[in-house]
Amino acid sequence: MIAIHGDHFSRTFQTDSPSMRLILLFTWLTAISWLASDSLAADPQSQAISLQVRLQQPTQQGSSRYHVVHRAQNWSAAETAVIVCDVWDAHTSVNAVRRVNQIAPRINDLCNTLREKGATIIHAPSGCMDTYAETPARQRAIKTPAAENFPDDIGKWCYQIPAEEQGQYPLDQSDGGRDDEPHENKQWTERIIKLGRNPNRPWQAQCSVVTIDQSQDYISDNGNEVWSILAARNIDNVIMVGVHTNMCVLGRPFGLRRLASNGKNVVLVRDLTDTMYNPAAWPYASHFSGTDLIVSHIERHVCPTITSDQVLGGEPIRFANDQRTRLVMLVAEDEYKTNETLPAFAAKHLTKHFSVTILHGSETERHSIPGMEALDDADALLISARRRALPEADLKRIEAFVAAGKPVIGIRTANHAFSLRGKPSPTGTETWESFDADVFGGNYTNHFGNGLKSTLKIADSADHPIIKTGDIGKLVPSGSLYRVKPLADGTRVLLEGSLDDGQSEPVAWTFIRGDAGRSFYTSLGHENDFSHPEFQTFLAAAIHWACDQPLPSLETISAQNQRYNAARP
């Protein structure tokens, strides 16, 4: 293993060193005589594993929008395997090594816990079988009887399964995905060479933090061997951990694609994985948003995911450098197509500083927005919804979020998101008629005629950072002007809209709520508004302001539009 201490690199030991050979010999001599004691039968003491798997389903057949769905599953540990994929002792990317060092202890805890419950642990450090050739765990894999039937191509890498043809692959990894600073990568490569390792393939063993129990675990990187182990032990359920999600975890012969397409109940532990993605490549998101995009792709087209806390308790792993704000968007309106414009806007302009979860309203149940559990650990909320009553538990989630003083952003119909104009709500649902006044300090009553065009004007007192980011005053609004006066105390008007007859109304404002939380609202947000960089900048700046993030400028938004569109596959 090669260990990293701060910004310096130090050698712990080499797998081909005398010390490593002694360790391997010791494990061989002290292991239980596995040929005599190892049984392929299920452990009668096996325990149940209770999981909440997460997947994504189209909002309706043929839709490009998805609902996040959670399902409870109970697995028998005896019928479950954990595959530890390519958690190597070194890598060509120093940042990849740093991130593996963060998740390796948790992977080890997961393996230990599930092993004790009766699950089978398969260690798969690809390309490192020579290191373990004579160990009991490797020999156990080699001597497992071959399965009676092998799926087609189980021994080959899998680049895509048919289900993935329904969607677009979410990122460009053609540069190999290294996200190192050039000077650090140079230092790291020099260090690898000094250790006598191949700088293009420096791994020689599994990371030593992840314990291999030589008395019962398996070591293999061979698809046929892994399939035979699963068959011999009557295993239908597989929990996958390791790296890298967009490469080996998906594509190896024992990876997610092969297992899922051949009928195994496989799940990815989404907080115990990492991608090879360079933010300098399309879609120009943060590295961690790149991982989120791949996880989302997997949940839609390959298999469900879980988090490690479902087995270990505590909290899921969050990488130390992942400082993104967790933003949830509630999108449930049918008039202005924000179910199309907001996802596209977020993909271009929010994935650097935000982890974005978009919850779409149900296509079949008007008063349902699946996936509201995402609010439980969200940092910010953006709403684009219109006249929805919600199940009591979901509305209480929103109420609790607001009461916690967290930022809320609303566009267009958000000021009547949870109002049915005083009409009774359907059985089992509730409304929040005062939501506009409580959360935005607004007073929406109706709108002027759709045929009446308005012009924008920067408010006289609007010396505000949001306004300074671009030329929003030049925008010609596409939607009707809303009647929202009078606003509550604590609001600060940024934009006003005027009709030809001189009538005017506030169009955008900030509001410091009674709970001290920041709110921003604008009645802009028509489909055509999103096509203008001025509006994109204005909305992006408002979201960043509400979340106390550095505000983007019109120049940066325009530049991102250009490079995003030019490089998009």
Secondary structure, DSSP 8 states (H G I E B T S, - for coil): -EEEETTEEEE---TTSHHHHHHHHHHHHHS--HHHH--SS--TT--EEEEEEEEEEESSTT-S-EEEEEEEEEEEGGGEEEEEE--BS--S-HHHHHHHHHHHHHHHHHHHHHHHHT-EEEEE-TT-GGGGTTSHHHHHHHTS---S---TTTTS-----GGGGGS------TT------HHHHHHHHHHHHHTT--TTS---SB-TTS---TTT-EE---HHHHHHHHHHTT--EEEEEEE-IIIIIHHSTTSHHHHHHTT-EEEEEEEEEE----TTSTT---HHHHHHHHHHHHHHHT--EE-THHHH-S-----TT---EEEEEEEE-SSS-HHHHHHHHHHHHTTTTEEEEEEE--SS-TT--TTGGGGGG-SEEEEEE-S--EEHHHHHHHHHHHHTT--EEEEGGGGGTT--TT----TTEE--TTHIIIII-----EE--TT---EEEE-TT---HHHHTS-GGG----S--EE--S--TTEEEEEEEE-TTS-EEEEEEEEE-TTS-EEEEES---GGGGGSHHHHHHHHHHHHHHTT-----HHHHHHHHHHHHHH--
